[in-house]
Amino acid sequence: MHTPTRVPAPRATGYTATTDVPLFWAAYGESGAPRVLVLHGGPGADHEYLLPQMLELADERELLFYDQRGGGRSRTDDRGTVTWQTHVADLAAVVREQGLEPLTLIGYSWGGLLALLYAATAAVDAALPVPKRLAVIDPAPVSRQFRDQFEAEFARRQAAPAVQALRDELLASGLRERDPEAFRQRAFELSVAGYFADPRAARNLTPFRVVGRIQQSVWESLGDYDLVADGRLGTIRSPVLVVHGREDPIPLASSEACARAVGGELVVLDGCGHVPYVEQPAALFAALKRFLA
């Protein structure tokens, strides 16, 4: 059985006091070092599946992660609607409460799109701290059309004969009865296989869960969105780095359009799907450290 790498304990943890739902946060790295706020994907997931790999950046910086509203240790019994605007407001509250100005943001997947939505909102709302710079790693699609293309491609990959054969093999293996924990790990790996250039790399991703209600609510709040066509990305003046795995089921064209709209740099990683911190960590962290230097 593969045992995922142990995630080290954070230097400090806590819950926000200025949001109506307390949001769990965790800090890694040396106190007093330059600070970076890292946004996880989802929506409805938590920060821990970015670990331990993203801690590569904690050698010279203090990294602050938080579980976005509705996921991880920021789950809530409140059945109210959670929208992208809710997440932008929460992000602003975290920035203010933690004293993160000048603000450096790194967002992964949905967190990348959240970082862009936040920066575009801050460009027209003087009450929000404007990011000094932001890096987005395989950001979620910047339009509904690109999202439709992603969903179709991911479904195609998950239905591929090779993945289906592995699924059948697992169900017939008797592992569920012999070793339930190993079965759950293997089932998780197969559930995310379509994100990877090489599905075997999924064994190195820390397992996570997505709260479906939160995910659906946030995507519904975006509607028939297009952040390029509506001009929102064009309002961002901060330096932006866009990193995208060439074999990500999210279309490369989405990140290309994003980089053009913000006047940012695009780095495309070969031999890489949606999870570069697992699949191509050396290339990813070289690009991030150069951008952050």
Buried (B, 14 or more C-beta within 10 A) or exposed (E): EEEBEEBEEBBEEBBBEEBEBBBBBBBBBEEEEEBBBBBBBBBBBBBBBBBBBBBBBBEEBBBBBBBBBBBBBBBBEEEEEBBBBBBBBBBBBBBBBBEBEEBBBBBBBBBBBBBBBBBBBBBEEEEBBBBEBBBBBBBBBBBBBBBEBBEEBBEEBBEEEEBEEBBEEBEEBEBBEEBEEBBEBBBBBBBBBBBBBEBEBBBBBBBBEBBEEBBEBBBEBBEEBBBBEEEBBBBBEBBBBBBBBEBBBBBBBBBBBBBBBBEBBBBBBEEBBBBBBBBBBEBBBEBBBEBBE
